[in-house]
Protein backbone atom coordinates (compact mmCIF):
# COMPACT_ATOMS: atom_id res chain seq x y z
CA UNK A 1 0.00 0.00 0.00
CA UNK A 2 2.76 2.36 0.95
CA UNK A 3 4.50 1.59 -2.28
CA UNK A 4 1.35 2.32 -4.28
CA UNK A 5 1.00 5.65 -2.48
CA UNK A 6 4.57 6.42 -3.34
CA UNK A 7 3.92 6.00 -7.04
CA UNK A 8 0.61 7.81 -6.99
CA UNK A 9 1.98 10.90 -5.32
CA UNK A 10 3.32 13.46 -7.75
CA UNK A 11 6.99 14.08 -7.19
CA UNK A 12 7.74 17.54 -5.84
CA UNK A 13 10.38 18.12 -8.50
CA UNK A 14 7.84 17.76 -11.29
CA UNK A 15 5.45 20.05 -9.42
CA UNK A 16 8.31 22.57 -9.24
CA UNK A 17 9.04 22.17 -12.93
CA UNK A 18 5.42 22.70 -13.98
CA UNK A 19 5.02 25.72 -11.73
CA UNK A 20 8.24 27.24 -13.00
CA UNK A 21 7.22 26.79 -16.62
CA UNK A 22 4.02 28.68 -15.98
CA UNK A 23 5.50 31.48 -13.95
CA UNK A 24 8.37 31.98 -16.37
CA UNK A 25 6.05 32.07 -19.34
CA UNK A 26 4.11 34.94 -17.82
CA UNK A 27 7.33 36.61 -16.58
CA UNK A 28 8.82 36.44 -20.06
CA UNK A 29 5.69 37.75 -21.72
CA UNK A 30 5.69 40.60 -19.20
CA UNK A 31 2.15 39.65 -18.39
CA UNK A 32 1.08 39.81 -14.74
CA UNK A 33 -1.85 37.79 -13.37
CA UNK A 34 -3.93 41.01 -13.26
CA UNK A 35 -3.32 41.72 -16.95
CA UNK A 36 -4.08 38.09 -17.66
CA UNK A 37 -7.40 38.44 -15.88
CA UNK A 38 -8.26 41.48 -18.01
CA UNK A 39 -7.34 39.69 -21.22
CA UNK A 40 -9.47 36.78 -20.15
CA UNK A 41 -12.48 38.98 -19.44
CA UNK A 42 -12.12 40.78 -22.75
CA UNK A 43 -11.92 37.53 -24.69
CA UNK A 44 -14.99 36.23 -22.90
CA UNK A 45 -16.86 39.46 -23.67
CA UNK A 46 -16.00 39.34 -27.37
CA UNK A 47 -16.88 35.70 -27.89
CA UNK A 48 -20.04 35.92 -25.79
CA UNK A 49 -21.39 38.48 -28.23
CA UNK A 50 -21.76 35.74 -30.80
CA UNK A 51 -21.91 32.41 -29.06
CA UNK A 52 -22.64 31.09 -25.62
CA UNK A 53 -19.60 29.73 -23.87
CA UNK A 54 -19.24 27.32 -21.00
CA UNK A 55 -17.61 29.40 -18.27
CA UNK A 56 -16.81 26.41 -16.07
CA UNK A 57 -14.54 24.73 -18.58
CA UNK A 58 -12.79 27.94 -19.57
CA UNK A 59 -9.00 27.91 -19.54
CA UNK A 60 -6.86 30.80 -20.72
CA UNK A 61 -3.16 30.82 -19.94
CA UNK A 62 0.24 31.79 -21.14
CA UNK A 63 2.65 28.91 -21.39
CA UNK A 64 5.78 27.86 -23.21
CA UNK A 65 4.97 26.60 -26.64
CA UNK A 66 4.78 22.82 -26.16
CA UNK A 67 5.42 21.97 -29.81
CA UNK A 68 7.16 23.93 -32.48
CA UNK A 69 4.43 23.19 -35.05
CA UNK A 70 2.65 26.39 -34.09
CA UNK A 71 5.67 28.55 -34.80
CA UNK A 72 8.16 30.13 -32.43
CA UNK A 73 9.23 28.40 -29.24
CA UNK A 74 8.53 31.48 -27.17
CA UNK A 75 5.52 31.90 -24.92
CA UNK A 76 2.05 31.28 -26.36
CA UNK A 77 -1.37 32.42 -25.22
CA UNK A 78 -3.38 29.30 -24.87
CA UNK A 79 -7.16 29.55 -24.77
CA UNK A 80 -9.47 26.62 -24.32
CA UNK A 81 -13.01 27.92 -24.56
CA UNK A 82 -15.76 25.29 -24.54
CA UNK A 83 -18.92 26.30 -26.39
CA UNK A 84 -22.27 25.39 -24.93
CA UNK A 85 -24.07 22.74 -26.87
CA UNK A 86 -27.28 24.43 -28.02
CA UNK A 87 -28.94 21.20 -29.05
CA UNK A 88 -28.77 19.53 -25.67
CA UNK A 89 -29.98 22.70 -24.03
CA UNK A 90 -33.34 22.54 -25.71
CA UNK B 1 43.46 41.25 -24.12
CA UNK B 2 41.67 39.54 -21.26
CA UNK B 3 38.06 38.64 -20.68
CA UNK B 4 35.70 40.38 -18.26
CA UNK B 5 33.37 37.82 -16.69
CA UNK B 6 30.52 38.70 -14.36
CA UNK B 7 29.26 36.12 -11.87
CA UNK B 8 25.62 36.86 -11.21
CA UNK B 9 22.33 35.24 -10.14
CA UNK B 10 19.56 37.66 -9.27
CA UNK B 11 18.69 35.85 -6.07
CA UNK B 12 20.96 36.17 -3.07
CA UNK B 13 22.58 33.28 -1.27
CA UNK B 14 22.93 30.90 -4.20
CA UNK B 15 26.74 30.97 -4.20
CA UNK B 16 27.90 33.87 -6.36
CA UNK B 17 30.71 34.90 -4.05
CA UNK B 18 31.81 31.32 -3.37
CA UNK B 19 31.80 30.64 -7.09
CA UNK B 20 33.75 33.81 -7.87
CA UNK B 21 36.37 32.95 -5.24
CA UNK B 22 36.76 29.37 -6.41
CA UNK B 23 36.74 30.04 -10.13
CA UNK B 24 39.18 32.93 -9.73
CA UNK B 25 41.51 30.85 -7.60
CA UNK B 26 41.22 27.92 -10.01
CA UNK B 27 42.11 30.07 -12.99
CA UNK B 28 45.08 31.46 -11.06
CA UNK B 29 46.15 27.88 -10.26
CA UNK B 30 46.07 27.19 -13.97
CA UNK B 31 48.58 29.99 -14.44
CA UNK B 32 46.22 32.74 -15.53
CA UNK B 33 46.57 36.37 -14.54
CA UNK B 34 43.41 37.05 -12.58
CA UNK B 35 41.83 39.95 -10.73
CA UNK B 36 38.65 39.59 -8.71
CA UNK B 37 36.43 42.62 -8.21
CA UNK B 38 33.81 42.67 -5.48
CA UNK B 39 31.06 45.03 -6.66
CA UNK B 40 28.75 44.42 -3.73
CA UNK B 41 29.23 47.87 -2.21
CA UNK B 42 28.04 48.01 1.39
CA UNK B 43 27.85 44.24 1.76
CA UNK B 44 31.28 43.02 0.82
CA UNK B 45 32.11 39.39 1.35
CA UNK B 46 34.51 38.22 -1.30
CA UNK B 47 37.37 39.35 0.98
CA UNK B 48 36.32 37.03 3.80
CA UNK B 49 35.64 34.09 1.50
CA UNK B 50 39.15 34.58 0.10
CA UNK B 51 40.61 34.99 3.61
CA UNK B 52 41.95 38.46 2.79
CA UNK B 53 39.80 40.61 5.07
CA UNK B 54 42.69 41.76 7.25
CA UNK B 55 44.69 43.13 4.39
CA UNK B 56 42.29 45.72 2.98
CA UNK B 57 43.59 49.28 2.88
CA UNK B 58 41.82 50.85 -0.08
CA UNK B 59 38.76 49.69 -1.99
CA UNK B 60 36.85 49.92 -5.26
CA UNK B 61 35.24 53.26 -4.40
CA UNK B 62 38.67 54.72 -3.49
CA UNK B 63 39.92 53.70 -6.91
CA UNK B 64 36.90 55.16 -8.70
CA UNK B 65 37.10 58.39 -6.75
CA UNK B 66 40.83 58.67 -7.29
CA UNK B 67 41.78 58.48 -3.60
CA UNK B 68 44.44 55.94 -4.46
CA UNK B 69 46.14 54.31 -7.38
CA UNK B 70 44.64 51.08 -8.58
CA UNK B 71 47.71 49.09 -7.55
CA UNK B 72 47.40 50.38 -3.99
CA UNK B 73 43.92 48.92 -3.68
CA UNK B 74 44.90 45.52 -5.04
CA UNK B 75 45.37 42.78 -2.47
CA UNK B 76 47.81 40.21 -3.71
CA UNK B 77 46.79 36.64 -3.02
CA UNK B 78 49.70 34.78 -1.48
CA UNK B 79 51.22 31.94 -3.42
CA UNK B 80 50.37 33.28 -6.85
CA UNK B 81 52.34 35.37 -9.24
CA UNK B 82 49.43 37.31 -10.71
CA UNK B 83 46.30 37.01 -8.62
CA UNK B 84 44.66 39.99 -6.94
CA UNK B 85 41.46 41.07 -5.22
CA UNK B 86 39.98 44.52 -5.56
CA UNK B 87 37.71 44.67 -2.51
CA UNK B 88 34.43 46.52 -2.26
CA UNK B 89 33.71 49.40 0.11
CA UNK B 90 31.79 48.48 3.22
CA UNK B 91 30.66 51.92 4.38
CA UNK B 92 29.33 53.28 1.09
CA UNK B 93 26.39 52.40 -1.13
CA UNK B 94 25.78 51.26 -4.69
CA UNK B 95 25.35 54.79 -6.01
CA UNK B 96 29.01 55.61 -5.27
CA UNK B 97 29.90 54.00 -8.59
CA UNK B 98 28.33 54.36 -12.04
CA UNK B 99 28.22 51.77 -14.83
CA UNK B 100 30.37 54.07 -16.99
CA UNK B 101 33.07 54.20 -14.32
CA UNK B 102 32.97 50.44 -13.92
CA UNK B 103 33.31 49.89 -17.64
CA UNK B 104 36.26 52.23 -17.78
CA UNK B 105 37.91 50.34 -14.92
CA UNK B 106 37.37 46.86 -16.35
CA UNK B 107 38.44 47.99 -19.82
CA UNK B 108 41.69 49.15 -18.29
CA UNK B 109 42.19 45.98 -16.24
CA UNK B 110 41.58 43.55 -19.07
CA UNK B 111 44.64 44.93 -20.79
CA UNK B 112 46.91 43.53 -18.10
CA UNK B 113 44.95 40.48 -16.91
CA UNK B 114 43.72 37.31 -18.59
CA UNK B 115 40.55 37.34 -16.53
CA UNK B 116 38.71 40.09 -14.70
CA UNK B 117 36.14 38.28 -12.57
CA UNK B 118 33.31 40.36 -11.15
CA UNK B 119 31.30 39.30 -8.13
CA UNK B 120 27.85 40.82 -8.68
CA UNK B 121 25.50 41.77 -5.83
CA UNK B 122 22.04 40.22 -5.60
CA UNK B 123 19.20 42.11 -7.22
CA UNK B 124 18.72 43.86 -10.54
CA UNK B 125 19.26 47.46 -9.52
CA UNK B 126 22.27 49.74 -9.70
CA UNK B 127 24.71 47.21 -8.24
CA UNK B 128 23.82 44.74 -10.96
CA UNK B 129 24.10 47.40 -13.64
CA UNK B 130 27.54 48.36 -12.34
CA UNK B 131 28.68 44.75 -12.25
CA UNK B 132 27.68 43.92 -15.82
CA UNK B 133 28.72 47.25 -17.38
CA UNK B 134 32.09 46.11 -18.68
CA UNK B 135 31.43 42.38 -18.90
CA UNK B 136 31.61 40.43 -22.14
CA UNK B 137 30.75 37.11 -20.60
CA UNK B 138 28.47 36.02 -17.77
CA UNK B 139 28.23 33.04 -15.47
CA UNK B 140 24.75 32.76 -14.00
CA UNK B 141 24.65 30.84 -10.73
CA UNK B 142 21.47 29.12 -9.67
CA UNK B 143 20.38 26.39 -7.29
CA UNK B 144 17.74 23.80 -8.25
CA UNK B 145 14.95 25.71 -6.48
CA UNK B 146 11.99 27.55 -7.96
CA UNK B 147 12.91 30.97 -6.59
CA UNK B 148 16.53 30.81 -7.75
CA UNK B 149 15.61 29.49 -11.20
CA UNK B 150 12.96 32.15 -11.67
CA UNK B 151 15.43 34.90 -10.78
CA UNK B 152 18.07 33.35 -13.03
CA UNK B 153 15.62 33.55 -15.92
CA UNK B 154 15.09 37.23 -15.27
CA UNK B 155 18.84 37.81 -15.11
CA UNK B 156 19.44 35.92 -18.36
CA UNK B 157 16.91 38.20 -20.04
CA UNK B 158 18.59 41.31 -18.66
CA UNK B 159 22.02 40.10 -19.76
CA UNK B 160 20.69 39.55 -23.27
CA UNK B 161 19.13 43.01 -23.25
CA UNK B 162 22.55 44.39 -22.32
CA UNK B 163 24.13 42.52 -25.20
CA UNK B 164 26.12 40.07 -23.15
CA UNK B 165 25.81 37.10 -25.47
CA UNK B 166 28.16 34.64 -23.85
CA UNK B 167 26.09 33.50 -20.89
CA UNK B 168 26.44 30.13 -19.23
CA UNK B 169 24.87 28.47 -16.24
CA UNK B 170 26.32 27.06 -13.03
CA UNK B 171 23.92 24.77 -11.22
CA UNK B 172 25.03 24.96 -7.63
CA UNK B 173 24.23 22.87 -4.57
CA UNK B 174 22.73 19.97 -6.41
CA UNK B 175 21.77 17.05 -4.19
CA UNK B 176 21.85 13.87 -6.18
CA UNK B 177 20.00 11.90 -3.51
CA UNK B 178 17.08 14.34 -3.64
CA UNK B 179 17.05 14.40 -7.45
CA UNK B 180 16.83 10.61 -7.44
CA UNK B 181 13.95 10.71 -5.01
CA UNK B 182 12.20 13.16 -7.28
CA UNK B 183 12.36 15.90 -4.69
CA UNK B 184 14.75 18.24 -6.45
CA UNK B 185 14.87 19.66 -9.95
CA UNK B 186 17.59 17.90 -11.90
CA UNK B 187 20.28 19.72 -13.82
CA UNK B 188 18.49 18.78 -17.06
CA UNK B 189 15.21 20.19 -15.71
CA UNK B 190 16.88 23.51 -14.95
CA UNK B 191 18.58 23.63 -18.35
CA UNK B 192 15.33 22.81 -20.12
CA UNK B 193 13.48 25.55 -18.26
CA UNK B 194 16.14 28.20 -18.79
CA UNK B 195 17.28 27.05 -22.25
CA UNK B 196 20.87 28.17 -21.79
CA UNK B 197 24.25 26.47 -21.99
CA UNK B 198 25.79 24.79 -18.96
CA UNK B 199 29.32 25.36 -17.73
CA UNK B 200 29.24 23.35 -14.55
CA UNK B 201 27.33 21.51 -11.87
CA UNK B 202 28.52 21.88 -8.30
CA UNK B 203 27.17 19.34 -5.82
CA UNK B 204 26.00 20.38 -2.38
CA UNK B 205 29.14 19.78 -0.36
CA UNK B 206 29.81 20.59 3.28
CA UNK B 207 33.45 21.12 2.39
CA UNK B 208 32.39 24.47 0.93
CA UNK B 209 31.33 25.66 4.38
CA UNK B 210 34.53 24.37 5.92
CA UNK B 211 36.64 26.10 3.27
CA UNK B 212 34.73 29.35 3.78
CA UNK B 213 35.29 29.04 7.53
CA UNK B 214 38.99 28.84 6.84
CA UNK B 215 39.01 31.51 4.16
CA UNK B 216 40.62 29.17 1.65
CA UNK B 217 38.81 28.35 -1.59
CA UNK B 218 38.73 24.58 -2.10
CA UNK B 219 38.99 24.55 -5.89
CA UNK B 220 41.29 21.83 -7.16
CA UNK B 221 41.25 19.75 -3.98
CA UNK B 222 39.83 16.26 -3.78
CA UNK B 223 36.32 17.19 -2.65
CA UNK B 224 33.41 16.94 -5.09
CA UNK B 225 32.90 20.71 -5.08
CA UNK B 226 36.65 21.27 -5.46
CA UNK B 227 36.72 19.07 -8.54
CA UNK B 228 33.56 20.60 -9.96
CA UNK B 229 34.96 24.12 -9.68
CA UNK B 230 38.25 23.10 -11.26
CA UNK B 231 36.33 21.58 -14.17
CA UNK B 232 34.49 24.88 -14.63
CA UNK B 233 37.86 26.66 -14.84
CA UNK B 234 39.06 24.28 -17.53
CA UNK B 235 35.84 24.82 -19.47
CA UNK B 236 36.24 28.59 -19.20
CA UNK B 237 39.61 28.11 -20.89
CA UNK B 238 37.83 26.30 -23.69
CA UNK B 239 38.77 22.76 -22.77
CA UNK B 240 36.24 19.99 -23.00
CA UNK B 241 35.90 18.29 -19.65
CA UNK B 242 33.38 15.52 -18.98
CA UNK B 243 30.88 16.20 -16.22
CA UNK B 244 31.56 14.62 -12.85
CA UNK B 245 29.79 11.49 -11.82
CA UNK B 246 28.07 13.00 -8.82
CA UNK B 247 26.89 9.63 -7.63
CA UNK B 248 30.34 8.47 -6.65
CA UNK B 249 30.34 9.75 -3.14
CA UNK B 250 27.22 7.91 -2.09
CA UNK B 251 29.06 4.60 -2.32
CA UNK B 252 26.99 1.75 -1.02
CA UNK B 253 23.55 3.25 -1.51
CA UNK B 254 24.16 4.49 -5.00
CA UNK B 255 25.32 1.00 -5.95
CA UNK B 256 22.23 -0.43 -4.39
CA UNK B 257 19.86 1.83 -6.28
CA UNK B 258 21.69 2.11 -9.53
CA UNK B 259 19.42 1.59 -12.50
Interface residues (C-beta under 8 A of the other chain):
Chain A: X11 X12 X13 X14 X16 X17 X19 X20 X21 X23 X24 X27 X28
Chain B: X145 X146 X149 X150 X153 X154 X157 X179 X181 X182 X183 X184 X185 X186 X189 X193
